Amino acid sequence: MAVLEAVQIEGRRKHRNDRLIAVPVEVVSRKPMLPQIRLDAALKESISSFFVKYNELQGRTFKPLRYARSSEAVRLVRKAHEGWQSGLSA
């Protein structure tokens, strides 16, 4: 898992719009599905290009900043989960 950190621009509005990049796992074993996917430079470039083009077609600008480590992705998922849980108890 990784995070593609990015900025998205729509009109005059500019904001962070990071993307989580994850590998599917088997439901029972929780092991990565085979064949395993390597998040190498070529795949990262393809993913970044996809989001740039997708946003361009929607009339937005998407500027990839960098790929963060898997530990940052896990931190963001945990933070989102905690926020979701606190919203349920409110």
PDB file of N, CA, C and O in Angstrom:
ATOM      1  N   MET A   1       0.848  -1.166   0.000  1.00  0.00           N
ATOM      2  CA  MET A   1       0.000   0.000   0.000  1.00  0.00           C
ATOM      3  C   MET A   1       0.897   1.233   0.000  1.00  0.00           C
ATOM      4  O   MET A   1       1.986   1.232   0.574  1.00  0.00           O
ATOM      5  N   ALA A   2       0.415   2.283  -0.657  1.00  0.00           N
ATOM      6  CA  ALA A   2       1.152   3.542  -0.720  1.00  0.00           C
ATOM      7  C   ALA A   2       0.151   4.683  -0.843  1.00  0.00           C
ATOM      8  O   ALA A   2      -1.053   4.462  -0.977  1.00  0.00           O
ATOM      9  N   VAL A   3       0.665   5.889  -0.797  1.00  0.00           N
ATOM     10  CA  VAL A   3      -0.163   7.081  -0.966  1.00  0.00           C
ATOM     11  C   VAL A   3       0.443   7.933  -2.077  1.00  0.00           C
ATOM     12  O   VAL A   3       1.630   8.260  -2.054  1.00  0.00           O
ATOM     13  N   LEU A   4      -0.396   8.285  -3.047  1.00  0.00           N
ATOM     14  CA  LEU A   4       0.005   9.255  -4.049  1.00  0.00           C
ATOM     15  C   LEU A   4      -0.475  10.607  -3.534  1.00  0.00           C
ATOM     16  O   LEU A   4      -1.667  10.909  -3.572  1.00  0.00           O
ATOM     17  N   GLU A   5       0.462  11.414  -3.054  1.00  0.00           N
ATOM     18  CA  GLU A   5       0.109  12.741  -2.564  1.00  0.00           C
ATOM     19  C   GLU A   5      -0.022  13.662  -3.769  1.00  0.00           C
ATOM     20  O   GLU A   5       0.824  13.659  -4.663  1.00  0.00           O
ATOM     21  N   ALA A   6      -1.100  14.454  -3.782  1.00  0.00           N
ATOM     22  CA  ALA A   6      -1.373  15.279  -4.955  1.00  0.00           C
ATOM     23  C   ALA A   6      -2.183  16.511  -4.585  1.00  0.00           C
ATOM     24  O   ALA A   6      -2.795  16.587  -3.520  1.00  0.00           O
ATOM     25  N   VAL A   7      -2.166  17.467  -5.495  1.00  0.00           N
ATOM     26  CA  VAL A   7      -2.980  18.678  -5.401  1.00  0.00           C
ATOM     27  C   VAL A   7      -3.949  18.654  -6.568  1.00  0.00           C
ATOM     28  O   VAL A   7      -3.573  18.338  -7.697  1.00  0.00           O
ATOM     29  N   GLN A   8      -5.196  18.990  -6.286  1.00  0.00           N
ATOM     30  CA  GLN A   8      -6.220  19.063  -7.330  1.00  0.00           C
ATOM     31  C   GLN A   8      -6.694  20.499  -7.426  1.00  0.00           C
ATOM     32  O   GLN A   8      -6.933  21.157  -6.413  1.00  0.00           O
ATOM     33  N   ILE A   9      -6.829  20.985  -8.664  1.00  0.00           N
ATOM     34  CA  ILE A   9      -7.250  22.367  -8.901  1.00  0.00           C
ATOM     35  C   ILE A   9      -8.491  22.344  -9.777  1.00  0.00           C
ATOM     36  O   ILE A   9      -8.516  21.726 -10.841  1.00  0.00           O
ATOM     37  N   GLU A  10      -9.531  23.042  -9.294  1.00  0.00           N
ATOM     38  CA  GLU A  10     -10.755  23.179 -10.062  1.00  0.00           C
ATOM     39  C   GLU A  10     -11.160  24.639  -9.984  1.00  0.00           C
ATOM     40  O   GLU A  10     -11.566  25.135  -8.933  1.00  0.00           O
ATOM     41  N   GLY A  11     -11.043  25.317 -11.115  1.00  0.00           N
ATOM     42  CA  GLY A  11     -11.285  26.759 -11.107  1.00  0.00           C
ATOM     43  C   GLY A  11     -10.236  27.442 -10.244  1.00  0.00           C
ATOM     44  O   GLY A  11      -9.035  27.292 -10.467  1.00  0.00           O
ATOM     45  N   ARG A  12     -10.709  28.200  -9.250  1.00  0.00           N
ATOM     46  CA  ARG A  12      -9.792  28.877  -8.325  1.00  0.00           C
ATOM     47  C   ARG A  12      -9.549  28.068  -7.060  1.00  0.00           C
ATOM     48  O   ARG A  12      -8.738  28.445  -6.214  1.00  0.00           O
ATOM     49  N   ARG A  13     -10.256  26.960  -6.941  1.00  0.00           N
ATOM     50  CA  ARG A  13     -10.154  26.131  -5.739  1.00  0.00           C
ATOM     51  C   ARG A  13      -9.016  25.117  -5.886  1.00  0.00           C
ATOM     52  O   ARG A  13      -8.960  24.355  -6.851  1.00  0.00           O
ATOM     53  N   LYS A  14      -8.120  25.130  -4.910  1.00  0.00           N
ATOM     54  CA  LYS A  14      -6.959  24.246  -4.905  1.00  0.00           C
ATOM     55  C   LYS A  14      -6.938  23.513  -3.567  1.00  0.00           C
ATOM     56  O   LYS A  14      -7.000  24.148  -2.514  1.00  0.00           O
ATOM     57  N   HIS A  15      -6.852  22.187  -3.598  1.00  0.00           N
ATOM     58  CA  HIS A  15      -6.808  21.433  -2.345  1.00  0.00           C
ATOM     59  C   HIS A  15      -6.057  20.113  -2.532  1.00  0.00           C
ATOM     60  O   HIS A  15      -5.896  19.618  -3.647  1.00  0.00           O
ATOM     61  N   ARG A  16      -5.611  19.571  -1.420  1.00  0.00           N
ATOM     62  CA  ARG A  16      -4.960  18.254  -1.436  1.00  0.00           C
ATOM     63  C   ARG A  16      -6.005  17.205  -1.744  1.00  0.00           C
ATOM     64  O   ARG A  16      -7.128  17.262  -1.243  1.00  0.00           O
ATOM     65  N   ASN A  17      -5.626  16.248  -2.573  1.00  0.00           N
ATOM     66  CA  ASN A  17      -6.533  15.159  -2.917  1.00  0.00           C
ATOM     67  C   ASN A  17      -5.690  13.896  -3.109  1.00  0.00           C
ATOM     68  O   ASN A  17      -5.527  13.395  -4.221  1.00  0.00           O
ATOM     69  N   ASP A  18      -5.165  13.402  -1.991  1.00  0.00           N
ATOM     70  CA  ASP A  18      -4.299  12.234  -2.019  1.00  0.00           C
ATOM     71  C   ASP A  18      -5.073  10.981  -2.401  1.00  0.00           C
ATOM     72  O   ASP A  18      -6.284  10.902  -2.194  1.00  0.00           O
ATOM     73  N   ARG A  19      -4.367  10.004  -2.958  1.00  0.00           N
ATOM     74  CA  ARG A  19      -4.969   8.739  -3.375  1.00  0.00           C
ATOM     75  C   ARG A  19      -4.257   7.584  -2.691  1.00  0.00           C
ATOM     76  O   ARG A  19      -3.029   7.500  -2.693  1.00  0.00           O
ATOM     77  N   LEU A  20      -5.046   6.701  -2.109  1.00  0.00           N
ATOM     78  CA  LEU A  20      -4.484   5.477  -1.541  1.00  0.00           C
ATOM     79  C   LEU A  20      -4.314   4.460  -2.659  1.00  0.00           C
ATOM     80  O   LEU A  20      -5.214   4.275  -3.478  1.00  0.00           O
ATOM     81  N   ILE A  21      -3.178   3.812  -2.692  1.00  0.00           N
ATOM     82  CA  ILE A  21      -2.904   2.768  -3.673  1.00  0.00           C
ATOM     83  C   ILE A  21      -2.757   1.471  -2.870  1.00  0.00           C
ATOM     84  O   ILE A  21      -1.880   1.356  -2.014  1.00  0.00           O
ATOM     85  N   ALA A  22      -3.624   0.504  -3.157  1.00  0.00           N
ATOM     86  CA  ALA A  22      -3.641  -0.730  -2.369  1.00  0.00           C
ATOM     87  C   ALA A  22      -3.598  -1.950  -3.280  1.00  0.00           C
ATOM     88  O   ALA A  22      -3.965  -1.883  -4.453  1.00  0.00           O
ATOM     89  N   VAL A  23      -3.147  -3.052  -2.723  1.00  0.00           N
ATOM     90  CA  VAL A  23      -3.104  -4.329  -3.413  1.00  0.00           C
ATOM     91  C   VAL A  23      -4.225  -5.193  -2.860  1.00  0.00           C
ATOM     92  O   VAL A  23      -4.375  -5.282  -1.641  1.00  0.00           O
ATOM     93  N   PRO A  24      -5.017  -5.833  -3.713  1.00  0.00           N
ATOM     94  CA  PRO A  24      -6.109  -6.670  -3.200  1.00  0.00           C
ATOM     95  C   PRO A  24      -5.576  -7.864  -2.420  1.00  0.00           C
ATOM     96  O   PRO A  24      -4.518  -8.407  -2.737  1.00  0.00           O
ATOM     97  N   VAL A  25      -6.323  -8.264  -1.398  1.00  0.00           N
ATOM     98  CA  VAL A  25      -5.951  -9.425  -0.594  1.00  0.00           C
ATOM     99  C   VAL A  25      -7.083 -10.441  -0.621  1.00  0.00           C
ATOM    100  O   VAL A  25      -8.242 -10.099  -0.857  1.00  0.00           O
ATOM    101  N   GLU A  26      -6.723 -11.704  -0.373  1.00  0.00           N
ATOM    102  CA  GLU A  26      -7.735 -12.748  -0.275  1.00  0.00           C
ATOM    103  C   GLU A  26      -8.507 -12.565   1.018  1.00  0.00           C
ATOM    104  O   GLU A  26      -7.921 -12.226   2.046  1.00  0.00           O
ATOM    105  N   VAL A  27      -9.796 -12.782   0.981  1.00  0.00           N
ATOM    106  CA  VAL A  27     -10.659 -12.541   2.137  1.00  0.00           C
ATOM    107  C   VAL A  27     -10.294 -13.443   3.312  1.00  0.00           C
ATOM    108  O   VAL A  27     -10.197 -12.964   4.442  1.00  0.00           O
ATOM    109  N   VAL A  28     -10.091 -14.725   3.074  1.00  0.00           N
ATOM    110  CA  VAL A  28      -9.863 -15.678   4.154  1.00  0.00           C
ATOM    111  C   VAL A  28      -8.452 -15.584   4.714  1.00  0.00           C
ATOM    112  O   VAL A  28      -8.275 -15.462   5.926  1.00  0.00           O
ATOM    113  N   SER A  29      -7.447 -15.638   3.848  1.00  0.00           N
ATOM    114  CA  SER A  29      -6.056 -15.692   4.315  1.00  0.00           C
ATOM    115  C   SER A  29      -5.457 -14.320   4.585  1.00  0.00           C
ATOM    116  O   SER A  29      -4.461 -14.214   5.301  1.00  0.00           O
ATOM    117  N   ARG A  30      -6.046 -13.269   4.027  1.00  0.00           N
ATOM    118  CA  ARG A  30      -5.526 -11.895   4.131  1.00  0.00           C
ATOM    119  C   ARG A  30      -4.161 -11.741   3.470  1.00  0.00           C
ATOM    120  O   ARG A  30      -3.460 -10.759   3.718  1.00  0.00           O
ATOM    121  N   LYS A  31      -3.780 -12.699   2.635  1.00  0.00           N
ATOM    122  CA  LYS A  31      -2.516 -12.627   1.896  1.00  0.00           C
ATOM    123  C   LYS A  31      -2.770 -11.923   0.566  1.00  0.00           C
ATOM    124  O   LYS A  31      -3.870 -11.998   0.020  1.00  0.00           O
ATOM    125  N   PRO A  32      -1.746 -11.237   0.044  1.00  0.00           N
ATOM    126  CA  PRO A  32      -1.924 -10.582  -1.264  1.00  0.00           C
ATOM    127  C   PRO A  32      -2.312 -11.610  -2.321  1.00  0.00           C
ATOM    128  O   PRO A  32      -1.823 -12.739  -2.325  1.00  0.00           O
ATOM    129  N   MET A  33      -3.200 -11.192  -3.213  1.00  0.00           N
ATOM    130  CA  MET A  33      -3.604 -12.070  -4.297  1.00  0.00           C
ATOM    131  C   MET A  33      -2.440 -12.286  -5.249  1.00  0.00           C
ATOM    132  O   MET A  33      -1.596 -11.407  -5.426  1.00  0.00           O
ATOM    133  N   LEU A  34      -2.403 -13.441  -5.848  1.00  0.00           N
ATOM    134  CA  LEU A  34      -1.339 -13.772  -6.786  1.00  0.00           C
ATOM    135  C   LEU A  34      -1.830 -13.567  -8.205  1.00  0.00           C
ATOM    136  O   LEU A  34      -3.009 -13.814  -8.457  1.00  0.00           O
ATOM    137  N   PRO A  35      -1.020 -13.139  -9.134  1.00  0.00           N
ATOM    138  CA  PRO A  35       0.381 -12.794  -8.913  1.00  0.00           C
ATOM    139  C   PRO A  35       0.496 -11.466  -8.169  1.00  0.00           C
ATOM    140  O   PRO A  35      -0.322 -10.563  -8.345  1.00  0.00           O
ATOM    141  N   GLN A  36       1.523 -11.370  -7.340  1.00  0.00           N
ATOM    142  CA  GLN A  36       1.708 -10.137  -6.591  1.00  0.00           C
ATOM    143  C   GLN A  36       2.111  -9.009  -7.533  1.00  0.00           C
ATOM    144  O   GLN A  36       2.821  -9.219  -8.517  1.00  0.00           O
ATOM    145  N   ILE A  37       1.647  -7.824  -7.212  1.00  0.00           N
ATOM    146  CA  ILE A  37       1.911  -6.653  -8.029  1.00  0.00           C
ATOM    147  C   ILE A  37       3.022  -5.839  -7.374  1.00  0.00           C
ATOM    148  O   ILE A  37       2.955  -5.528  -6.185  1.00  0.00           O
ATOM    149  N   ARG A  38       4.038  -5.500  -8.151  1.00  0.00           N
ATOM    150  CA  ARG A  38       5.124  -4.658  -7.638  1.00  0.00           C
ATOM    151  C   ARG A  38       4.825  -3.215  -7.999  1.00  0.00           C
ATOM    152  O   ARG A  38       4.575  -2.889  -9.160  1.00  0.00           O
ATOM    153  N   LEU A  39       4.855  -2.365  -7.001  1.00  0.00           N
ATOM    154  CA  LEU A  39       4.620  -0.935  -7.224  1.00  0.00           C
ATOM    155  C   LEU A  39       5.950  -0.288  -7.611  1.00  0.00           C
ATOM    156  O   LEU A  39       6.548   0.453  -6.831  1.00  0.00           O
ATOM    157  N   ASP A  40       6.394  -0.582  -8.824  1.00  0.00           N
ATOM    158  CA  ASP A  40       7.677  -0.060  -9.293  1.00  0.00           C
ATOM    159  C   ASP A  40       7.474   1.295  -9.979  1.00  0.00           C
ATOM    160  O   ASP A  40       6.354   1.799 -10.060  1.00  0.00           O
ATOM    161  N   ALA A  41       8.553   1.863 -10.462  1.00  0.00           N
ATOM    162  CA  ALA A  41       8.501   3.203 -11.053  1.00  0.00           C
ATOM    163  C   ALA A  41       7.545   3.266 -12.245  1.00  0.00           C
ATOM    164  O   ALA A  41       6.824   4.251 -12.404  1.00  0.00           O
ATOM    165  N   ALA A  42       7.532   2.234 -13.079  1.00  0.00           N
ATOM    166  CA  ALA A  42       6.654   2.240 -14.257  1.00  0.00           C
ATOM    167  C   ALA A  42       5.183   2.215 -13.854  1.00  0.00           C
ATOM    168  O   ALA A  42       4.370   2.931 -14.439  1.00  0.00           O
ATOM    169  N   LEU A  43       4.833   1.400 -12.865  1.00  0.00           N
ATOM    170  CA  LEU A  43       3.450   1.341 -12.410  1.00  0.00           C
ATOM    171  C   LEU A  43       3.049   2.651 -11.737  1.00  0.00           C
ATOM    172  O   LEU A  43       1.936   3.135 -11.941  1.00  0.00           O
ATOM    173  N   LYS A  44       3.939   3.222 -10.942  1.00  0.00           N
ATOM    174  CA  LYS A  44       3.655   4.512 -10.304  1.00  0.00           C
ATOM    175  C   LYS A  44       3.386   5.591 -11.356  1.00  0.00           C
ATOM    176  O   LYS A  44       2.474   6.404 -11.202  1.00  0.00           O
ATOM    177  N   GLU A  45       4.177   5.592 -12.410  1.00  0.00           N
ATOM    178  CA  GLU A  45       3.988   6.572 -13.484  1.00  0.00           C
ATOM    179  C   GLU A  45       2.646   6.354 -14.181  1.00  0.00           C
ATOM    180  O   GLU A  45       1.954   7.316 -14.512  1.00  0.00           O
ATOM    181  N   SER A  46       2.283   5.110 -14.399  1.00  0.00           N
ATOM    182  CA  SER A  46       0.994   4.804 -15.033  1.00  0.00           C
ATOM    183  C   SER A  46      -0.174   5.256 -14.167  1.00  0.00           C
ATOM    184  O   SER A  46      -1.148   5.812 -14.675  1.00  0.00           O
ATOM    185  N   ILE A  47      -0.081   5.019 -12.864  1.00  0.00           N
ATOM    186  CA  ILE A  47      -1.137   5.433 -11.941  1.00  0.00           C
ATOM    187  C   ILE A  47      -1.259   6.955 -11.923  1.00  0.00           C
ATOM    188  O   ILE A  47      -2.361   7.499 -12.003  1.00  0.00           O
ATOM    189  N   SER A  48      -0.120   7.636 -11.817  1.00  0.00           N
ATOM    190  CA  SER A  48      -0.133   9.103 -11.817  1.00  0.00           C
ATOM    191  C   SER A  48      -0.734   9.641 -13.110  1.00  0.00           C
ATOM    192  O   SER A  48      -1.546  10.566 -13.085  1.00  0.00           O
ATOM    193  N   SER A  49      -0.337   9.065 -14.232  1.00  0.00           N
ATOM    194  CA  SER A  49      -0.853   9.509 -15.530  1.00  0.00           C
ATOM    195  C   SER A  49      -2.355   9.295 -15.636  1.00  0.00           C
ATOM    196  O   SER A  49      -3.064  10.128 -16.202  1.00  0.00           O
ATOM    197  N   PHE A  50      -2.847   8.177 -15.091  1.00  0.00           N
ATOM    198  CA  PHE A  50      -4.279   7.918 -15.101  1.00  0.00           C
ATOM    199  C   PHE A  50      -5.034   9.036 -14.386  1.00  0.00           C
ATOM    200  O   PHE A  50      -6.000   9.574 -14.925  1.00  0.00           O
ATOM    201  N   PHE A  51      -4.597   9.390 -13.169  1.00  0.00           N
ATOM    202  CA  PHE A  51      -5.305  10.415 -12.402  1.00  0.00           C
ATOM    203  C   PHE A  51      -5.193  11.787 -13.058  1.00  0.00           C
ATOM    204  O   PHE A  51      -6.143  12.568 -13.009  1.00  0.00           O
ATOM    205  N   VAL A  52      -4.052  12.094 -13.670  1.00  0.00           N
ATOM    206  CA  VAL A  52      -3.892  13.360 -14.385  1.00  0.00           C
ATOM    207  C   VAL A  52      -4.892  13.430 -15.531  1.00  0.00           C
ATOM    208  O   VAL A  52      -5.608  14.422 -15.670  1.00  0.00           O
ATOM    209  N   LYS A  53      -4.946  12.388 -16.351  1.00  0.00           N
ATOM    210  CA  LYS A  53      -5.839  12.374 -17.508  1.00  0.00           C
ATOM    211  C   LYS A  53      -7.309  12.353 -17.090  1.00  0.00           C
ATOM    212  O   LYS A  53      -8.127  13.069 -17.667  1.00  0.00           O
ATOM    213  N   TYR A  54      -7.648  11.535 -16.090  1.00  0.00           N
ATOM    214  CA  TYR A  54      -9.026  11.452 -15.608  1.00  0.00           C
ATOM    215  C   TYR A  54      -9.522  12.831 -15.166  1.00  0.00           C
ATOM    216  O   TYR A  54     -10.618  13.251 -15.537  1.00  0.00           O
ATOM    217  N   ASN A  55      -8.716  13.522 -14.382  1.00  0.00           N
ATOM    218  CA  ASN A  55      -9.116  14.851 -13.905  1.00  0.00           C
ATOM    219  C   ASN A  55      -9.170  15.864 -15.043  1.00  0.00           C
ATOM    220  O   ASN A  55     -10.029  16.746 -15.056  1.00  0.00           O
ATOM    221  N   GLU A  56      -8.263  15.736 -15.986  1.00  0.00           N
ATOM    222  CA  GLU A  56      -8.274  16.628 -17.149  1.00  0.00           C
ATOM    223  C   GLU A  56      -9.598  16.489 -17.904  1.00  0.00           C
ATOM    224  O   GLU A  56     -10.176  17.488 -18.332  1.00  0.00           O
ATOM    225  N   LEU A  57     -10.073  15.266 -18.064  1.00  0.00           N
ATOM    226  CA  LEU A  57     -11.352  15.035 -18.745  1.00  0.00           C
ATOM    227  C   LEU A  57     -12.534  15.598 -17.960  1.00  0.00           C
ATOM    228  O   LEU A  57     -13.586  15.874 -18.537  1.00  0.00           O
ATOM    229  N   GLN A  58     -12.368  15.770 -16.641  1.00  0.00           N
ATOM    230  CA  GLN A  58     -13.418  16.327 -15.792  1.00  0.00           C
ATOM    231  C   GLN A  58     -13.291  17.846 -15.636  1.00  0.00           C
ATOM    232  O   GLN A  58     -14.067  18.467 -14.910  1.00  0.00           O
ATOM    233  N   GLY A  59     -12.303  18.443 -16.325  1.00  0.00           N
ATOM    234  CA  GLY A  59     -12.114  19.891 -16.266  1.00  0.00           C
ATOM    235  C   GLY A  59     -11.304  20.351 -15.061  1.00  0.00           C
ATOM    236  O   GLY A  59     -11.350  21.519 -14.677  1.00  0.00           O
ATOM    237  N   ARG A  60     -10.567  19.426 -14.475  1.00  0.00           N
ATOM    238  CA  ARG A  60      -9.742  19.752 -13.302  1.00  0.00           C
ATOM    239  C   ARG A  60      -8.265  19.511 -13.631  1.00  0.00           C
ATOM    240  O   ARG A  60      -7.930  18.854 -14.616  1.00  0.00           O
ATOM    241  N   THR A  61      -7.403  20.054 -12.787  1.00  0.00           N
ATOM    242  CA  THR A  61      -5.971  19.790 -12.888  1.00  0.00           C
ATOM    243  C   THR A  61      -5.559  18.957 -11.690  1.00  0.00           C
ATOM    244  O   THR A  61      -5.909  19.283 -10.555  1.00  0.00           O
ATOM    245  N   PHE A  62      -4.825  17.895 -11.928  1.00  0.00           N
ATOM    246  CA  PHE A  62      -4.342  17.001 -10.874  1.00  0.00           C
ATOM    247  C   PHE A  62      -2.829  16.991 -10.965  1.00  0.00           C
ATOM    248  O   PHE A  62      -2.261  16.599 -11.984  1.00  0.00           O
ATOM    249  N   LYS A  63      -2.172  17.431  -9.880  1.00  0.00           N
ATOM    250  CA  LYS A  63      -0.712  17.505  -9.866  1.00  0.00           C
ATOM    251  C   LYS A  63      -0.151  16.533  -8.833  1.00  0.00           C
ATOM    252  O   LYS A  63      -0.212  16.799  -7.632  1.00  0.00           O
ATOM    253  N   PRO A  64       0.395  15.406  -9.297  1.00  0.00           N
ATOM    254  CA  PRO A  64       1.031  14.468  -8.365  1.00  0.00           C
ATOM    255  C   PRO A  64       2.255  15.130  -7.715  1.00  0.00           C
ATOM    256  O   PRO A  64       3.046  15.794  -8.386  1.00  0.00           O
ATOM    257  N   LEU A  65       2.391  14.937  -6.407  1.00  0.00           N
ATOM    258  CA  LEU A  65       3.532  15.502  -5.680  1.00  0.00           C
ATOM    259  C   LEU A  65       4.603  14.448  -5.427  1.00  0.00           C
ATOM    260  O   LEU A  65       5.772  14.641  -5.761  1.00  0.00           O
ATOM    261  N   ARG A  66       4.186  13.324  -4.829  1.00  0.00           N
ATOM    262  CA  ARG A  66       5.130  12.244  -4.531  1.00  0.00           C
ATOM    263  C   ARG A  66       4.352  11.028  -4.051  1.00  0.00           C
ATOM    264  O   ARG A  66       3.167  11.113  -3.729  1.00  0.00           O
ATOM    265  N   TYR A  67       5.040   9.907  -4.011  1.00  0.00           N
ATOM    266  CA  TYR A  67       4.478   8.702  -3.401  1.00  0.00           C
ATOM    267  C   TYR A  67       5.043   8.591  -1.990  1.00  0.00           C
ATOM    268  O   TYR A  67       6.257   8.632  -1.795  1.00  0.00           O
ATOM    269  N   ALA A  68       4.161   8.451  -1.015  1.00  0.00           N
ATOM    270  CA  ALA A  68       4.585   8.279   0.376  1.00  0.00           C
ATOM    271  C   ALA A  68       4.638   6.778   0.692  1.00  0.00           C
ATOM    272  O   ALA A  68       4.045   5.962  -0.013  1.00  0.00           O
ATOM    273  N   ARG A  69       5.337   6.444   1.731  1.00  0.00           N
ATOM    274  CA  ARG A  69       5.517   5.045   2.137  1.00  0.00           C
ATOM    275  C   ARG A  69       4.217   4.412   2.608  1.00  0.00           C
ATOM    276  O   ARG A  69       3.227   5.087   2.889  1.00  0.00           O
ATOM    277  N   SER A  70       4.261   3.102   2.682  1.00  0.00           N
ATOM    278  CA  SER A  70       3.082   2.356   3.123  1.00  0.00           C
ATOM    279  C   SER A  70       2.691   2.724   4.551  1.00  0.00           C
ATOM    280  O   SER A  70       1.507   2.686   4.889  1.00  0.00           O
ATOM    281  N   SER A  71       3.651   3.075   5.390  1.00  0.00           N
ATOM    282  CA  SER A  71       3.322   3.453   6.769  1.00  0.00           C
ATOM    283  C   SER A  71       2.434   4.697   6.797  1.00  0.00           C
ATOM    284  O   SER A  71       1.580   4.826   7.674  1.00  0.00           O
ATOM    285  N   GLU A  72       2.627   5.607   5.849  1.00  0.00           N
ATOM    286  CA  GLU A  72       1.772   6.802   5.759  1.00  0.00           C
ATOM    287  C   GLU A  72       0.373   6.417   5.299  1.00  0.00           C
ATOM    288  O   GLU A  72      -0.616   6.977   5.772  1.00  0.00           O
ATOM    289  N   ALA A  73       0.289   5.470   4.387  1.00  0.00           N
ATOM    290  CA  ALA A  73      -1.022   4.989   3.932  1.00  0.00           C
ATOM    291  C   ALA A  73      -1.793   4.363   5.090  1.00  0.00           C
ATOM    292  O   ALA A  73      -2.984   4.624   5.263  1.00  0.00           O
ATOM    293  N   VAL A  74      -1.120   3.544   5.875  1.00  0.00           N
ATOM    294  CA  VAL A  74      -1.762   2.905   7.027  1.00  0.00           C
ATOM    295  C   VAL A  74      -2.214   3.960   8.028  1.00  0.00           C
ATOM    296  O   VAL A  74      -3.309   3.859   8.581  1.00  0.00           O
ATOM    297  N   ARG A  75      -1.385   4.970   8.267  1.00  0.00           N
ATOM    298  CA  ARG A  75      -1.738   6.047   9.194  1.00  0.00           C
ATOM    299  C   ARG A  75      -3.006   6.767   8.721  1.00  0.00           C
ATOM    300  O   ARG A  75      -3.892   7.053   9.526  1.00  0.00           O
ATOM    301  N   LEU A  76      -3.094   7.059   7.430  1.00  0.00           N
ATOM    302  CA  LEU A  76      -4.262   7.751   6.897  1.00  0.00           C
ATOM    303  C   LEU A  76      -5.530   6.901   6.991  1.00  0.00           C
ATOM    304  O   LEU A  76      -6.608   7.413   7.294  1.00  0.00           O
ATOM    305  N   VAL A  77      -5.391   5.604   6.730  1.00  0.00           N
ATOM    306  CA  VAL A  77      -6.554   4.714   6.834  1.00  0.00           C
ATOM    307  C   VAL A  77      -7.028   4.642   8.284  1.00  0.00           C
ATOM    308  O   VAL A  77      -8.229   4.706   8.547  1.00  0.00           O
ATOM    309  N   ARG A  78      -6.103   4.512   9.217  1.00  0.00           N
ATOM    310  CA  ARG A  78      -6.484   4.463  10.639  1.00  0.00           C
ATOM    311  C   ARG A  78      -7.150   5.764  11.078  1.00  0.00           C
ATOM    312  O   ARG A  78      -8.140   5.745  11.810  1.00  0.00           O
ATOM    313  N   LYS A  79      -6.605   6.890  10.631  1.00  0.00           N
ATOM    314  CA  LYS A  79      -7.178   8.189  10.984  1.00  0.00           C
ATOM    315  C   LYS A  79      -8.601   8.309  10.433  1.00  0.00           C
ATOM    316  O   LYS A  79      -9.495   8.785  11.132  1.00  0.00           O
ATOM    317  N   ALA A  80      -8.813   7.887   9.202  1.00  0.00           N
ATOM    318  CA  ALA A  80     -10.147   7.939   8.607  1.00  0.00           C
ATOM    319  C   ALA A  80     -11.105   7.010   9.346  1.00  0.00           C
ATOM    320  O   ALA A  80     -12.264   7.360   9.567  1.00  0.00           O
ATOM    321  N   HIS A  81     -10.629   5.842   9.724  1.00  0.00           N
ATOM    322  CA  HIS A  81     -11.473   4.886  10.446  1.00  0.00           C
ATOM    323  C   HIS A  81     -11.874   5.438  11.807  1.00  0.00           C
ATOM    324  O   HIS A  81     -13.025   5.302  12.220  1.00  0.00           O
ATOM    325  N   GLU A  82     -10.929   6.059  12.503  1.00  0.00           N
ATOM    326  CA  GLU A  82     -11.237   6.657  13.805  1.00  0.00           C
ATOM    327  C   GLU A  82     -12.274   7.767  13.654  1.00  0.00           C
ATOM    328  O   GLU A  82     -13.186   7.887  14.473  1.00  0.00           O
ATOM    329  N   GLY A  83     -12.133   8.580  12.602  1.00  0.00           N
ATOM    330  CA  GLY A  83     -13.105   9.639  12.361  1.00  0.00           C
ATOM    331  C   GLY A  83     -14.484   9.083  12.052  1.00  0.00           C
ATOM    332  O   GLY A  83     -15.496   9.630  12.490  1.00  0.00           O
ATOM    333  N   TRP A  84     -14.521   8.003  11.302  1.00  0.00           N
ATOM    334  CA  TRP A  84     -15.787   7.348  10.977  1.00  0.00           C
ATOM    335  C   TRP A  84     -16.430   6.786  12.234  1.00  0.00           C
ATOM    336  O   TRP A  84     -17.633   6.942  12.446  1.00  0.00           O
ATOM    337  N   GLN A  85     -15.616   6.123  13.079  1.00  0.00           N
ATOM    338  CA  GLN A  85     -16.152   5.554  14.316  1.00  0.00           C
ATOM    339  C   GLN A  85     -16.683   6.632  15.249  1.00  0.00           C
ATOM    340  O   GLN A  85     -17.732   6.455  15.868  1.00  0.00           O
ATOM    341  N   SER A  86     -15.965   7.750  15.354  1.00  0.00           N
ATOM    342  CA  SER A  86     -16.436   8.815  16.239  1.00  0.00           C
ATOM    343  C   SER A  86     -17.719   9.440  15.691  1.00  0.00           C
ATOM    344  O   SER A  86     -18.547   9.916  16.468  1.00  0.00           O
ATOM    345  N   GLY A  87     -17.898   9.447  14.385  1.00  0.00           N
ATOM    346  CA  GLY A  87     -19.132   9.944  13.785  1.00  0.00           C
ATOM    347  C   GLY A  87     -20.317   9.035  14.073  1.00  0.00           C
ATOM    348  O   GLY A  87     -21.452   9.504  14.152  1.00  0.00           O
ATOM    349  N   LEU A  88     -20.067   7.752  14.228  1.00  0.00           N
ATOM    350  CA  LEU A  88     -21.132   6.806  14.548  1.00  0.00           C
ATOM    351  C   LEU A  88     -21.637   6.980  15.984  1.00  0.00           C
ATOM    352  O   LEU A  88     -22.822   6.805  16.266  1.00  0.00           O
ATOM    353  N   SER A  89     -20.714   7.327  16.879  1.00  0.00           N
ATOM    354  CA  SER A  89     -21.092   7.441  18.287  1.00  0.00           C
ATOM    355  C   SER A  89     -21.662   8.819  18.630  1.00  0.00           C
ATOM    356  O   SER A  89     -22.167   9.021  19.735  1.00  0.00           O
ATOM    357  N   ALA A  90     -21.586   9.751  17.706  1.00  0.00           N
ATOM    358  CA  ALA A  90     -22.084  11.111  17.970  1.00  0.00           C
ATOM    359  C   ALA A  90     -23.596  11.188  17.903  1.00  0.00           C
ATOM    360  O   ALA A  90     -24.169  12.259  18.101  1.00  0.00           O
TER     361      ALA A  90
END
